[in-house]
């Protein structure tokens, strides 16, 4: 993938389209850097696993370098592969915790080879969310609140508004 960068965004409610303006800005920033010849190496390998997403830097020969950016799945607030500016972009919103323990929301974006690849990353992220949540629930790190369990293990509950990927 090509890492486009990150941009701090405001808000805490993330709905469809919430990453669009940040992605447009990141695409424009990359295009300007390429035009000016100031574009740093941006080839990466994105690895999505339960509990952690890793962005491996690739060197000039395409080999994985020692530099890795890691993101905790539990701190990812939203992800999508549905952008009108470019359908092959996968983006996620990450809750970054600062040194003073305040936090900010950063939108990270990568450009994939195709729209299908971006959709596959979104699906992989959904699976990582599911596995992370199930593990955190089973070992007691997440407690049920009230009398309903919004994240029941049987995800086919009648009130589930998440579309079924099939």
VOGURO-677307 format. One record per residue: residue number from 1; x, y, z of N, C-alpha, C in turn; residue in three letters. Coordinates in Angstrom, 3 decimals, m for minus. Layout:
<sites>
{NUM; {X; Y; Z}; {X; Y; Z}; {X; Y; Z}; 'ala'}
...
</sites>
This chain:
<sites>
{1; {0.847; m1.183; 0.000}; {0.000; 0.000; 0.000}; {0.885; 1.236; 0.000}; 'unk'}
{2; {0.284; 2.331; m0.351}; {0.957; 3.626; m0.267}; {0.338; 4.389; 0.894}; 'unk'}
{3; {1.142; 4.704; 1.888}; {0.637; 5.437; 3.047}; {0.511; 6.908; 2.673}; 'unk'}
{4; {m0.698; 7.446; 2.794}; {m0.946; 8.839; 2.453}; {m0.687; 9.780; 3.609}; 'unk'}
{5; {m0.675; 9.250; 4.825}; {m0.419; 10.074; 5.997}; {m1.576; 10.060; 6.961}; 'unk'}
{6; {m1.518; 11.006; 7.899}; {m2.589; 11.124; 8.888}; {m2.967; 12.580; 9.033}; 'unk'}
{7; {m4.207; 12.791; 9.466}; {m4.723; 14.133; 9.685}; {m5.612; 14.104; 10.912}; 'unk'}
{8; {m5.388; 15.043; 11.820}; {m6.225; 15.133; 13.011}; {m7.606; 15.634; 12.616}; 'unk'}
{9; {m8.622; 14.972; 13.146}; {m10.004; 15.373; 12.859}; {m10.720; 15.645; 14.176}; 'unk'}
{10; {m11.850; 16.327; 14.089}; {m12.619; 16.638; 15.299}; {m13.830; 15.719; 15.373}; 'unk'}
{11; {m14.406; 15.669; 16.540}; {m15.619; 14.898; 16.731}; {m15.356; 13.552; 17.363}; 'unk'}
{12; {m16.442; 12.948; 17.829}; {m16.367; 11.623; 18.418}; {m17.469; 10.712; 17.880}; 'unk'}
{13; {m18.336; 11.251; 17.041}; {m19.381; 10.452; 16.398}; {m18.962; 10.228; 14.959}; 'unk'}
{14; {m18.758; 8.984; 14.576}; {m18.244; 8.699; 13.249}; {m19.266; 7.922; 12.440}; 'unk'}
{15; {m19.758; 8.573; 11.394}; {m20.763; 7.980; 10.522}; {m20.208; 7.896; 9.111}; 'unk'}
{16; {m20.936; 7.258; 8.235}; {m20.518; 7.126; 6.844}; {m20.133; 8.495; 6.275}; 'unk'}
{17; {m18.983; 8.563; 5.629}; {m18.510; 9.809; 5.035}; {m17.648; 10.660; 5.946}; 'unk'}
{18; {m17.466; 10.239; 7.193}; {m16.733; 11.070; 8.161}; {m15.246; 11.193; 7.839}; 'unk'}
{19; {m14.705; 10.302; 7.035}; {m13.277; 10.370; 6.702}; {m13.034; 11.072; 5.363}; 'unk'}
{20; {m14.087; 11.387; 4.641}; {m13.948; 11.901; 3.271}; {m13.106; 13.173; 3.184}; 'unk'}
{21; {m13.387; 14.177; 4.008}; {m12.639; 15.439; 3.894}; {m11.170; 15.250; 4.259}; 'unk'}
{22; {m10.891; 14.431; 5.260}; {m9.495; 14.163; 5.633}; {m8.782; 13.423; 4.502}; 'unk'}
{23; {m9.444; 12.448; 3.891}; {m8.839; 11.692; 2.792}; {m8.575; 12.610; 1.600}; 'unk'}
{24; {m9.511; 13.491; 1.277}; {m9.307; 14.443; 0.178}; {m8.069; 15.295; 0.460}; 'unk'}
{25; {m7.942; 15.795; 1.674}; {m6.777; 16.617; 2.045}; {m5.479; 15.818; 1.945}; 'unk'}
{26; {m5.494; 14.565; 2.388}; {m4.296; 13.730; 2.321}; {m3.905; 13.428; 0.872}; 'unk'}
{27; {m4.894; 13.175; 0.017}; {m4.626; 12.927; m1.407}; {m4.035; 14.186; m2.049}; 'unk'}
{28; {m4.612; 15.348; m1.734}; {m4.104; 16.613; m2.289}; {m2.696; 16.915; m1.791}; 'unk'}
{29; {m2.443; 16.659; m0.515}; {m1.122; 16.900; 0.060}; {m0.073; 16.017; m0.616}; 'unk'}
{30; {m0.438; 14.748; m0.861}; {0.492; 13.825; m1.528}; {0.759; 14.272; m2.968}; 'unk'}
{31; {m0.287; 14.681; m3.676}; {m0.130; 15.141; m5.063}; {0.777; 16.361; m5.124}; 'unk'}
{32; {0.626; 17.290; m4.177}; {1.469; 18.483; m4.131}; {2.924; 18.103; m3.845}; 'unk'}
{33; {3.133; 17.183; m2.913}; {4.493; 16.739; m2.584}; {5.142; 16.061; m3.785}; 'unk'}
{34; {4.367; 15.265; m4.522}; {4.912; 14.608; m5.715}; {5.279; 15.647; m6.768}; 'unk'}
{35; {4.424; 16.653; m6.931}; {4.663; 17.715; m7.919}; {5.930; 18.500; m7.569}; 'unk'}
{36; {6.157; 18.726; m6.278}; {7.322; 19.482; m5.821}; {8.566; 18.607; m5.678}; 'unk'}
{37; {8.392; 17.296; m5.850}; {9.513; 16.382; m5.720}; {9.976; 16.185; m4.294}; 'unk'}
{38; {9.099; 16.460; m3.328}; {9.462; 16.332; m1.911}; {8.765; 15.149; m1.248}; 'unk'}
{39; {8.290; 14.218; m2.064}; {7.530; 13.099; m1.524}; {8.463; 12.035; m0.950}; 'unk'}
{40; {8.375; 11.783; 0.363}; {9.216; 10.737; 0.955}; {8.721; 9.355; 0.531}; 'unk'}
{41; {9.548; 8.355; 0.754}; {9.156; 6.986; 0.450}; {7.861; 6.667; 1.185}; 'unk'}
{42; {6.929; 6.071; 0.481}; {5.632; 5.842; 1.107}; {5.100; 4.443; 0.852}; 'unk'}
{43; {5.962; 3.518; 0.497}; {5.520; 2.146; 0.282}; {5.572; 1.383; 1.600}; 'unk'}
{44; {4.449; 0.727; 1.894}; {4.282; 0.061; 3.174}; {3.584; m1.269; 2.984}; 'unk'}
{45; {3.663; m2.088; 4.000}; {2.905; m3.317; 4.085}; {1.976; m3.146; 5.285}; 'unk'}
{46; {0.669; m3.237; 5.059}; {m0.302; m3.094; 6.142}; {m0.723; m4.483; 6.597}; 'unk'}
{47; {m0.497; m4.758; 7.876}; {m0.818; m6.058; 8.470}; {m1.893; m5.851; 9.530}; 'unk'}
{48; {m3.051; m6.463; 9.316}; {m4.168; m6.322; 10.252}; {m4.330; m7.642; 10.986}; 'unk'}
{49; {m4.200; m7.572; 12.325}; {m4.288; m8.755; 13.178}; {m5.213; m8.431; 14.350}; 'unk'}
{50; {m5.704; m9.452; 15.042}; {m6.429; m9.150; 16.277}; {m5.505; m8.379; 17.224}; 'unk'}
{51; {m6.022; m7.380; 17.853}; {m5.346; m6.527; 18.824}; {m4.426; m5.474; 18.209}; 'unk'}
{52; {m3.873; m5.715; 17.022}; {m2.903; m4.759; 16.518}; {m2.899; m4.673; 14.985}; 'unk'}
{53; {m2.745; m3.443; 14.499}; {m2.541; m3.172; 13.082}; {m1.109; m2.673; 12.960}; 'unk'}
{54; {m0.367; m3.241; 12.033}; {1.030; m2.843; 11.852}; {1.235; m2.295; 10.451}; 'unk'}
{55; {1.927; m1.182; 10.383}; {2.279; m0.553; 9.127}; {3.793; m0.675; 8.994}; 'unk'}
{56; {4.231; m1.660; 8.204}; {5.656; m1.927; 8.009}; {6.199; m1.040; 6.898}; 'unk'}
{57; {7.275; m0.336; 7.158}; {7.936; 0.481; 6.147}; {8.721; m0.440; 5.222}; 'unk'}
{58; {8.705; m0.149; 3.932}; {9.490; m0.908; 2.970}; {10.657; m0.055; 2.502}; 'unk'}
{59; {11.804; m0.681; 2.318}; {12.961; 0.075; 1.826}; {12.883; 0.226; 0.303}; 'unk'}
{60; {13.911; 0.825; m0.291}; {13.904; 1.108; m1.728}; {13.771; m0.151; m2.578}; 'unk'}
{61; {14.257; m1.275; m2.065}; {14.183; m2.525; m2.824}; {12.884; m3.292; m2.570}; 'unk'}
{62; {11.986; m2.717; m1.758}; {10.710; m3.357; m1.472}; {10.754; m4.347; m0.328}; 'unk'}
{63; {11.888; m4.410; 0.373}; {12.010; m5.303; 1.519}; {11.499; m4.601; 2.782}; 'unk'}
{64; {10.951; m5.393; 3.708}; {10.446; m4.844; 4.962}; {11.619; m4.358; 5.803}; 'unk'}
{65; {11.562; m3.094; 6.228}; {12.605; m2.550; 7.102}; {12.225; m2.803; 8.558}; 'unk'}
{66; {13.067; m2.378; 9.466}; {12.797; m2.573; 10.891}; {11.767; m1.588; 11.433}; 'unk'}
{67; {11.482; m0.526; 10.690}; {10.558; 0.498; 11.157}; {9.111; 0.023; 10.993}; 'unk'}
{68; {8.371; 0.047; 12.094}; {6.976; m0.382; 12.096}; {6.164; 0.600; 12.936}; 'unk'}
{69; {5.027; 1.034; 12.405}; {4.071; 1.815; 13.188}; {2.979; 0.843; 13.618}; 'unk'}
{70; {2.646; 0.845; 14.901}; {1.655; m0.091; 15.420}; {0.455; 0.672; 15.982}; 'unk'}
{71; {m0.725; 0.128; 15.750}; {m1.981; 0.720; 16.204}; {m2.783; m0.352; 16.921}; 'unk'}
{72; {m3.278; m0.031; 18.109}; {m4.094; m0.975; 18.866}; {m5.503; m0.997; 18.275}; 'unk'}
{73; {m5.990; m2.183; 17.945}; {m7.318; m2.320; 17.349}; {m8.384; m1.711; 18.262}; 'unk'}
{74; {m8.239; m1.868; 19.573}; {m9.236; m1.346; 20.514}; {m9.326; 0.181; 20.487}; 'unk'}
{75; {m8.324; 0.873; 19.933}; {m8.354; 2.337; 19.861}; {m8.731; 2.843; 18.472}; 'unk'}
{76; {m9.102; 1.949; 17.567}; {m9.584; 2.366; 16.253}; {m11.084; 2.583; 16.369}; 'unk'}
{77; {m11.512; 3.803; 16.083}; {m12.903; 4.170; 16.268}; {m13.759; 3.886; 15.035}; 'unk'}
{78; {m13.139; 3.851; 13.856}; {m13.906; 3.726; 12.620}; {m12.946; 3.380; 11.495}; 'unk'}
{79; {m13.416; 2.618; 10.520}; {m12.625; 2.393; 9.316}; {m13.566; 2.272; 8.130}; 'unk'}
{80; {m13.041; 2.575; 6.944}; {m13.868; 2.523; 5.749}; {m13.020; 2.397; 4.493}; 'unk'}
{81; {m13.629; 1.822; 3.473}; {m13.002; 1.749; 2.152}; {m13.982; 2.332; 1.141}; 'unk'}
{82; {m14.743; 3.303; 1.556}; {m15.802; 3.870; 0.723}; {m15.584; 5.368; 0.552}; 'unk'}
{83; {m14.692; 5.740; m0.377}; {m14.374; 7.156; m0.595}; {m14.676; 7.547; m2.030}; 'unk'}
{84; {m15.344; 8.677; m2.188}; {m15.684; 9.111; m3.540}; {m14.477; 9.699; m4.264}; 'unk'}
{85; {m13.517; 10.277; m3.518}; {m12.352; 10.870; m4.156}; {m11.530; 9.807; m4.879}; 'unk'}
{86; {m11.381; 8.659; m4.251}; {m10.698; 7.495; m4.848}; {m11.231; 6.249; m4.150}; 'unk'}
{87; {m11.839; 5.344; m4.888}; {m12.430; 4.149; m4.261}; {m11.413; 3.135; m3.757}; 'unk'}
{88; {m10.127; 3.320; m4.082}; {m9.116; 2.362; m3.653}; {m8.389; 2.803; m2.384}; 'unk'}
{89; {m8.989; 3.701; m1.621}; {m8.368; 4.176; m0.380}; {m9.061; 3.556; 0.826}; 'unk'}
{90; {m8.245; 3.040; 1.728}; {m8.709; 2.512; 3.005}; {m8.266; 3.486; 4.087}; 'unk'}
{91; {m9.183; 3.865; 4.962}; {m8.862; 4.826; 6.018}; {m9.403; 4.340; 7.347}; 'unk'}
{92; {m8.720; 4.746; 8.420}; {m9.195; 4.426; 9.759}; {m8.977; 5.633; 10.663}; 'unk'}
{93; {m9.857; 5.752; 11.660}; {m9.745; 6.820; 12.655}; {m9.208; 6.188; 13.927}; 'unk'}
{94; {m8.105; 6.763; 14.407}; {m7.391; 6.201; 15.550}; {m7.352; 7.202; 16.696}; 'unk'}
{95; {m7.637; 6.718; 17.884}; {m7.599; 7.550; 19.084}; {m6.174; 7.566; 19.618}; 'unk'}
{96; {m5.485; 8.658; 19.339}; {m4.089; 8.823; 19.750}; {m4.056; 9.448; 21.143}; 'unk'}
{97; {m3.314; 8.839; 22.058}; {m3.209; 9.374; 23.411}; {m1.892; 10.145; 23.511}; 'unk'}
{98; {m2.004; 11.414; 23.894}; {m0.837; 12.300; 23.996}; {m0.101; 12.106; 25.320}; 'unk'}
{99; {1.081; 12.703; 25.427}; {1.891; 12.585; 26.645}; {1.160; 13.085; 27.887}; 'unk'}
{100; {0.294; 14.101; 27.740}; {m0.435; 14.646; 28.885}; {m1.738; 13.881; 29.157}; 'unk'}
{101; {m1.892; 12.721; 28.503}; {m3.044; 11.833; 28.631}; {m4.323; 12.378; 27.988}; 'unk'}
{102; {m4.231; 13.507; 27.284}; {m5.360; 13.945; 26.476}; {m5.337; 13.077; 25.214}; 'unk'}
{103; {m6.387; 13.146; 24.412}; {m6.367; 12.347; 23.195}; {m6.822; 13.170; 22.009}; 'unk'}
{104; {m6.458; 12.693; 20.846}; {m6.894; 13.306; 19.599}; {m7.280; 12.185; 18.653}; 'unk'}
{105; {m8.135; 12.501; 17.700}; {m8.566; 11.531; 16.708}; {m7.830; 11.830; 15.404}; 'unk'}
{106; {m7.095; 10.836; 14.912}; {m6.336; 10.978; 13.676}; {m6.912; 10.046; 12.620}; 'unk'}
{107; {m7.103; 10.581; 11.417}; {m7.527; 9.777; 10.285}; {m6.275; 9.386; 9.509}; 'unk'}
{108; {m6.036; 8.087; 9.397}; {m4.911; 7.546; 8.632}; {m5.473; 6.983; 7.330}; 'unk'}
{109; {m4.724; 7.097; 6.246}; {m5.211; 6.585; 4.965}; {m4.094; 5.920; 4.178}; 'unk'}
{110; {m4.448; 4.840; 3.507}; {m3.532; 4.157; 2.599}; {m4.237; 3.985; 1.259}; 'unk'}
{111; {m3.452; 4.101; 0.199}; {m3.971; 3.861; m1.136}; {m3.591; 2.447; m1.536}; 'unk'}
{112; {m4.575; 1.683; m1.959}; {m4.372; 0.286; m2.336}; {m4.278; 0.178; m3.857}; 'unk'}
{113; {m3.915; m1.007; m4.324}; {m3.814; m1.224; m5.760}; {m5.172; m1.180; m6.449}; 'unk'}
{114; {m6.230; m1.527; m5.716}; {m7.563; m1.562; m6.317}; {m8.630; m1.307; m5.254}; 'unk'}
{115; {m9.834; m1.067; m5.734}; {m10.987; m0.905; m4.836}; {m11.211; m2.205; m4.062}; 'unk'}
{116; {m11.029; m3.340; m4.730}; {m11.212; m4.635; m4.085}; {m10.227; m4.822; m2.931}; 'unk'}
{117; {m8.968; m4.420; m3.123}; {m7.975; m4.522; m2.049}; {m8.382; m3.663; m0.853}; 'unk'}
{118; {m8.875; m2.460; m1.108}; {m9.324; m1.586; m0.021}; {m10.486; m2.229; 0.734}; 'unk'}
{119; {m11.417; m2.830; 0.003}; {m12.550; m3.505; 0.637}; {m12.084; m4.717; 1.451}; 'unk'}
{120; {m11.078; m5.440; 0.953}; {m10.537; m6.589; 1.689}; {m9.905; m6.128; 3.003}; 'unk'}
{121; {m9.207; m4.978; 2.973}; {m8.629; m4.453; 4.213}; {m9.730; m4.101; 5.208}; 'unk'}
{122; {m10.815; m3.488; 4.721}; {m11.933; m3.148; 5.604}; {m12.532; m4.415; 6.214}; 'unk'}
{123; {m12.656; m5.460; 5.415}; {m13.184; m6.726; 5.925}; {m12.228; m7.339; 6.956}; 'unk'}
{124; {m10.934; m7.277; 6.675}; {m9.935; m7.785; 7.632}; {m10.001; m7.016; 8.944}; 'unk'}
{125; {m10.224; m5.699; 8.856}; {m10.340; m4.888; 10.067}; {m11.585; m5.297; 10.853}; 'unk'}
{126; {m12.683; m5.562; 10.152}; {m13.907; m5.997; 10.827}; {m13.643; m7.296; 11.591}; 'unk'}
{127; {m12.933; m8.228; 10.979}; {m12.594; m9.485; 11.641}; {m11.681; m9.243; 12.850}; 'unk'}
{128; {m10.722; m8.334; 12.705}; {m9.831; m8.015; 13.832}; {m10.619; m7.408; 14.985}; 'unk'}
{129; {m11.588; m6.515; 14.668}; {m12.456; m5.943; 15.707}; {m13.196; m7.067; 16.426}; 'unk'}
{130; {m13.795; m7.963; 15.648}; {m14.604; m9.037; 16.223}; {m13.758; m9.923; 17.146}; 'unk'}
{131; {m12.606; m10.353; 16.668}; {m11.749; m11.238; 17.467}; {m11.207; m10.523; 18.704}; 'unk'}
{132; {m10.833; m9.262; 18.551}; {m10.335; m8.483; 19.694}; {m11.428; m8.336; 20.737}; 'unk'}
{133; {m12.629; m7.976; 20.298}; {m13.729; m7.788; 21.242}; {m14.092; m9.096; 21.941}; 'unk'}
{134; {m14.155; m10.185; 21.181}; {m14.488; m11.475; 21.794}; {m13.462; m11.863; 22.849}; 'unk'}
{135; {m12.197; m11.645; 22.557}; {m11.150; m11.977; 23.521}; {m11.226; m11.081; 24.749}; 'unk'}
{136; {m11.437; m9.795; 24.530}; {m11.520; m8.864; 25.659}; {m12.761; m9.137; 26.501}; 'unk'}
{137; {m13.846; m9.575; 25.878}; {m15.064; m9.918; 26.625}; {m14.860; m11.178; 27.445}; 'unk'}
{138; {m14.221; m12.175; 26.850}; {m14.073; m13.451; 27.550}; {m13.096; m13.376; 28.713}; 'unk'}
{139; {m12.120; m12.468; 28.637}; {m11.186; m12.384; 29.772}; {m11.540; m11.265; 30.746}; 'unk'}
{140; {m12.743; m10.681; 30.593}; {m13.254; m9.731; 31.577}; {m12.819; m8.288; 31.409}; 'unk'}
{141; {m12.122; m7.953; 30.333}; {m11.710; m6.560; 30.154}; {m12.848; m5.673; 29.662}; 'unk'}
{142; {m13.911; m6.294; 29.120}; {m15.104; m5.549; 28.714}; {m16.265; m6.147; 29.489}; 'unk'}
{143; {m17.034; m5.286; 30.147}; {m18.157; m5.743; 30.950}; {m19.454; m5.330; 30.287}; 'unk'}
{144; {m20.452; m6.197; 30.426}; {m21.774; m5.886; 29.891}; {m22.373; m4.753; 30.717}; 'unk'}
{145; {m23.059; m3.836; 30.038}; {m23.727; m2.749; 30.757}; {m25.230; m2.893; 30.564}; 'unk'}
{146; {m25.977; m2.777; 31.639}; {m27.434; m2.896; 31.549}; {m27.853; m4.330; 31.306}; 'unk'}
{147; {m29.100; m4.494; 30.819}; {m29.632; m5.844; 30.646}; {m29.472; m6.358; 29.221}; 'unk'}
{148; {m29.031; m5.499; 28.303}; {m28.855; m5.968; 26.928}; {m27.380; m6.005; 26.584}; 'unk'}
{149; {m27.045; m6.922; 25.746}; {m25.666; m7.051; 25.287}; {m25.627; m6.662; 23.814}; 'unk'}
{150; {m25.156; m5.444; 23.536}; {m25.132; m4.949; 22.166}; {m24.181; m5.730; 21.283}; 'unk'}
{151; {m23.244; m6.442; 21.881}; {m22.251; m7.167; 21.104}; {m22.351; m8.659; 21.409}; 'unk'}
{152; {m23.539; m9.193; 21.242}; {m23.735; m10.617; 21.504}; {m22.877; m11.434; 20.549}; 'unk'}
{153; {m22.478; m12.613; 21.010}; {m21.640; m13.449; 20.147}; {m22.392; m13.879; 18.905}; 'unk'}
{154; {m23.718; m14.075; 18.999}; {m24.507; m14.366; 17.812}; {m24.831; m13.038; 17.156}; 'unk'}
{155; {m24.130; m12.711; 16.083}; {m24.266; m11.391; 15.471}; {m25.484; m11.288; 14.567}; 'unk'}
{156; {m26.377; m12.284; 14.589}; {m27.541; m12.237; 13.719}; {m28.800; m11.826; 14.487}; 'unk'}
{157; {m28.649; m10.984; 15.496}; {m29.797; m10.526; 16.277}; {m30.695; m9.653; 15.401}; 'unk'}
{158; {m32.019; m9.664; 15.637}; {m32.937; m8.881; 14.791}; {m32.630; m7.385; 14.774}; 'unk'}
{159; {m32.114; m6.817; 15.883}; {m31.861; m5.379; 15.860}; {m30.501; m5.024; 15.318}; 'unk'}
{160; {m29.767; m5.974; 14.807}; {m28.436; m5.696; 14.267}; {m28.576; m4.920; 12.962}; 'unk'}
{161; {m28.115; m3.666; 12.984}; {m28.267; m2.816; 11.809}; {m27.065; m2.887; 10.880}; 'unk'}
{162; {m26.079; m3.724; 11.204}; {m24.906; m3.863; 10.357}; {m25.270; m4.737; 9.158}; 'unk'}
{163; {m25.021; m4.248; 7.928}; {m25.362; m5.077; 6.776}; {m24.507; m6.346; 6.741}; 'unk'}
{164; {m25.107; m7.416; 6.305}; {m24.418; m8.690; 6.227}; {m23.576; m8.736; 4.962}; 'unk'}
{165; {m22.278; m9.009; 5.118}; {m21.385; m9.062; 3.958}; {m21.605; m10.319; 3.117}; 'unk'}
{166; {m22.317; m11.302; 3.653}; {m22.593; m12.522; 2.895}; {m21.513; m13.445; 2.992}; 'unk'}
</sites>
